[in-house]
Amino acid sequence: MGPSGKSAVYGLPWTKHEQFTRVSSESLVAKVLCKRHNEALSPLDAEAARLKEIIGRFDADFGTSAPMQDVAIVAGEDVERWMLKTLCSFVASKQAKKNELQPLDRWAAVLSGEEPWPAEWGLYLAVEDFQHDRHYRFETFTKPSGEIAFVKLPINNVKFAFAMPETPGGYKGGIFRPRYLHFKQRNVRKTLILSWQNQIHQDWLEFTRAGKTSAETPDWPTYDVKDIR
């Protein structure tokens, strides 16, 4: 999703092959919970927006002549619950392939707290370089059965994912619930802390800013764009 509030989408059941379609973000979501639960979960959107703003702020300050040290804290559980909420809305609005195979009722029960949160479900971060941009991205990956197994959710192209492995260690695509993300340029370090209630999660990653470029994000497909809705 870009600053305009519209999303460029591809790979959905109704989109053409190798063509982005730009649509209003509202058309991609649906309410899956009752009014009380929706109101209770509305702060999750704000926390995800804060995460995006912080990463963007860090990068923008690195581009100035005198960048400063900085520390910011985001509630990790709120971000991963926002990820699950986004997945539920995506499926409830019938955007997924094999939509009927998705266990939406179980996801919604976990999200609302009616079922316990599975131990291995949650936010993962890939140990990969990235080129900063200003977008959210959302890409689903399925099991052979067609059920969604995990979602890649880069935020400003930092490689976050939400995975739902069935067994411990079942997802190999990144570090589970990292606590510290260090962004460094020469002698200036900025730290994003993802707070987790369980103190066992203490992993960290450090990203060193190598420079800036006006080139397009390298892993973003270059498809034609059609603007609708």
C-alpha positions as CSV (number, residue, x, y, z in Angstrom):
1,M,0.0,0.0,0.0
2,G,1.3,3.4,-0.9
3,P,0.8,6.9,0.5
4,S,-2.3,7.5,-1.7
5,G,-4.3,5.0,0.3
6,K,-4.6,2.7,-2.7
7,S,-3.0,-0.7,-3.0
8,A,-1.3,-2.1,-6.1
9,V,-2.3,-5.8,-6.2
10,Y,-1.5,-8.8,-8.3
11,G,-1.9,-12.6,-8.0
12,L,-5.4,-12.4,-6.7
13,P,-8.2,-14.6,-8.2
14,W,-9.7,-11.7,-10.2
15,T,-6.5,-9.9,-11.4
16,K,-4.9,-10.4,-14.8
17,H,-1.7,-12.3,-15.1
18,E,1.4,-10.1,-14.6
19,Q,-0.6,-6.9,-14.2
20,F,-0.9,-4.8,-11.1
21,T,-4.3,-3.5,-10.4
22,R,-4.6,-0.4,-8.2
23,V,-7.6,-0.5,-5.9
24,S,-8.9,1.3,-2.8
25,S,-7.6,-0.4,0.3
26,E,-11.1,-0.6,1.7
27,S,-12.1,-3.0,-1.1
28,L,-9.5,-5.5,0.1
29,V,-10.7,-5.9,3.7
30,A,-13.8,-7.2,5.5
31,K,-14.9,-7.2,9.1
32,V,-14.7,-10.7,10.6
33,L,-15.4,-10.0,14.3
34,C,-18.3,-8.5,16.2
35,K,-18.5,-4.7,16.9
36,R,-17.0,-5.1,20.4
37,H,-14.0,-7.1,19.2
38,N,-13.4,-4.8,16.2
39,E,-13.4,-1.8,18.6
40,A,-11.0,-3.6,21.0
41,L,-8.6,-4.5,18.1
42,S,-8.7,-1.1,16.4
43,P,-5.5,0.1,18.2
44,L,-3.6,-2.7,16.4
45,D,-3.8,-0.6,13.2
46,A,-2.2,2.4,14.9
47,E,0.7,0.3,16.3
48,A,1.5,-1.1,12.8
49,A,1.4,2.4,11.5
50,R,3.8,3.5,14.2
51,L,6.2,0.7,13.2
52,K,6.1,1.9,9.6
53,E,6.6,5.6,10.7
54,I,9.5,4.7,12.9
55,I,11.4,2.8,10.2
56,G,10.7,5.6,7.8
57,R,11.9,8.2,10.3
58,F,15.1,6.4,11.0
59,D,15.9,6.1,7.3
60,A,15.0,9.8,6.6
61,D,17.3,11.0,9.4
62,F,20.2,8.9,8.1
63,G,19.8,11.0,4.9
64,T,20.5,14.3,6.7
65,S,23.8,15.9,7.3
66,A,23.8,15.3,11.1
67,P,21.8,12.1,11.9
68,M,21.2,11.4,15.6
69,Q,21.0,8.4,17.8
70,D,17.5,7.2,18.4
71,V,15.5,4.6,20.2
72,A,11.8,3.7,19.7
73,I,9.6,0.9,21.3
74,V,6.7,-0.9,19.6
75,A,4.5,-3.5,21.2
76,G,5.5,-6.8,19.4
77,E,2.3,-8.7,20.3
78,D,0.2,-5.9,18.9
79,V,2.1,-6.0,15.6
80,E,1.7,-9.7,15.2
81,R,-2.0,-9.6,16.1
82,W,-2.3,-6.8,13.4
83,M,-0.7,-9.3,11.0
84,L,-3.3,-12.0,11.9
85,K,-6.1,-9.4,11.7
86,T,-4.9,-8.4,8.2
87,L,-4.9,-12.0,7.1
88,C,-8.4,-12.6,8.5
89,S,-9.7,-9.5,6.6
90,F,-8.0,-10.6,3.4
91,V,-9.7,-14.1,3.5
92,A,-13.0,-12.7,4.7
93,S,-13.1,-10.4,1.7
94,K,-12.6,-13.4,-0.5
95,Q,-9.2,-12.3,-1.9
96,A,-7.4,-15.7,-1.3
97,K,-7.2,-18.5,-3.8
98,K,-9.0,-21.6,-2.5
99,N,-10.6,-19.2,-0.1
100,E,-13.0,-21.9,1.2
101,L,-10.0,-23.9,2.5
102,Q,-8.9,-21.2,4.9
103,P,-9.6,-21.9,8.6
104,L,-11.0,-18.3,9.1
105,D,-13.1,-19.2,12.2
106,R,-10.1,-20.6,14.0
107,W,-7.9,-17.6,13.1
108,A,-10.7,-15.2,14.3
109,A,-11.0,-17.1,17.6
110,V,-7.3,-16.9,18.2
111,L,-7.3,-13.2,17.3
112,S,-10.2,-12.4,19.7
113,G,-8.7,-14.4,22.5
114,E,-11.4,-17.1,22.5
115,E,-8.7,-19.7,21.7
116,P,-5.2,-19.6,23.1
117,W,-2.4,-18.2,20.9
118,P,-0.4,-21.2,19.5
119,A,3.2,-21.1,20.8
120,E,5.0,-20.9,17.4
121,W,2.6,-18.5,15.7
122,G,3.7,-15.0,15.3
123,L,6.1,-12.4,13.8
124,Y,9.3,-13.6,12.1
125,L,12.0,-11.4,10.6
126,A,14.2,-12.7,7.7
127,V,17.9,-12.2,8.0
128,E,18.2,-10.4,4.7
129,D,19.4,-7.1,3.3
130,F,16.7,-4.7,2.2
131,Q,16.2,-1.6,0.2
132,H,14.0,0.9,2.1
133,D,10.8,1.9,0.5
134,R,7.5,3.4,1.8
135,H,5.1,0.5,1.3
136,Y,3.4,-2.3,3.1
137,R,3.4,-5.6,1.2
138,F,1.3,-8.7,1.6
139,E,2.0,-12.1,0.0
140,T,0.5,-15.4,1.0
141,F,2.2,-18.8,0.8
142,T,0.2,-22.1,1.0
143,K,0.6,-25.7,2.0
144,P,0.1,-28.3,-0.7
145,S,-3.5,-28.5,0.5
146,G,-4.1,-24.9,-0.4
147,E,-4.3,-23.6,3.2
148,I,-2.3,-20.5,3.9
149,A,0.8,-21.4,6.0
150,F,2.5,-18.0,6.3
151,V,2.3,-14.5,5.0
152,K,5.2,-12.2,4.0
153,L,4.5,-8.7,5.3
154,P,7.4,-6.4,4.6
155,I,7.0,-3.0,6.1
156,N,9.1,-0.4,4.4
157,N,10.7,-3.5,2.8
158,V,12.0,-4.8,6.2
159,K,11.3,-8.5,5.7
160,F,8.7,-9.3,8.3
161,A,6.4,-12.3,8.0
162,F,3.6,-13.9,10.0
163,A,3.8,-17.7,10.2
164,M,1.5,-20.4,11.6
165,P,3.7,-23.5,11.9
166,E,2.1,-26.7,13.2
167,T,5.3,-27.9,15.0
168,P,8.1,-26.2,16.9
169,G,10.7,-24.9,14.5
170,G,8.4,-25.5,11.6
171,Y,9.0,-22.1,10.0
172,K,12.6,-21.6,8.8
173,G,12.1,-18.2,7.1
174,G,13.5,-15.9,9.9
175,I,14.1,-15.2,13.5
176,F,11.0,-15.6,15.8
177,R,10.1,-12.5,17.7
178,P,13.4,-10.5,17.6
179,R,13.6,-7.9,20.3
180,Y,16.2,-5.5,19.0
181,L,16.5,-4.1,15.5
182,H,19.6,-1.9,15.2
183,F,20.0,0.4,12.2
184,K,23.5,1.7,11.8
185,Q,25.3,4.3,9.6
186,R,28.9,4.9,10.4
187,N,29.0,5.8,14.2
188,V,25.2,6.5,14.5
189,R,22.9,3.7,15.7
190,K,19.1,3.8,15.9
191,T,17.4,1.0,17.8
192,L,13.8,-0.3,17.3
193,I,12.7,-2.4,20.3
194,L,9.9,-4.9,19.8
195,S,8.7,-5.4,23.3
196,W,7.5,-9.0,24.1
197,Q,5.9,-10.0,27.3
198,N,7.9,-13.3,27.3
199,Q,11.5,-12.3,28.2
200,I,12.8,-15.4,26.5
201,H,12.7,-13.4,23.2
202,Q,16.0,-11.5,23.2
203,D,17.4,-12.0,19.6
204,W,18.6,-9.0,17.7
205,L,19.7,-8.0,14.2
206,E,21.8,-5.1,13.0
207,F,21.4,-3.5,9.6
208,T,24.1,-1.2,8.2
209,R,22.9,1.5,5.9
210,A,25.1,1.3,2.8
211,G,23.8,4.4,1.0
212,K,20.8,5.5,-1.0
213,T,19.4,5.0,-4.5
214,S,16.5,6.1,-6.6
215,A,16.3,2.7,-8.3
216,E,13.1,0.6,-7.8
217,T,13.1,-2.0,-5.0
218,P,14.9,-4.9,-6.6
219,D,12.4,-7.7,-5.6
220,W,9.3,-5.7,-6.7
221,P,7.8,-7.2,-9.9
222,T,7.6,-4.8,-12.8
223,Y,4.1,-5.3,-14.2
224,D,1.8,-3.0,-16.0
225,V,-0.6,-1.1,-13.8
226,K,-4.4,-0.8,-14.2
227,D,-6.2,1.7,-12.0
228,I,-9.8,0.7,-10.9
229,R,-12.3,1.5,-8.1
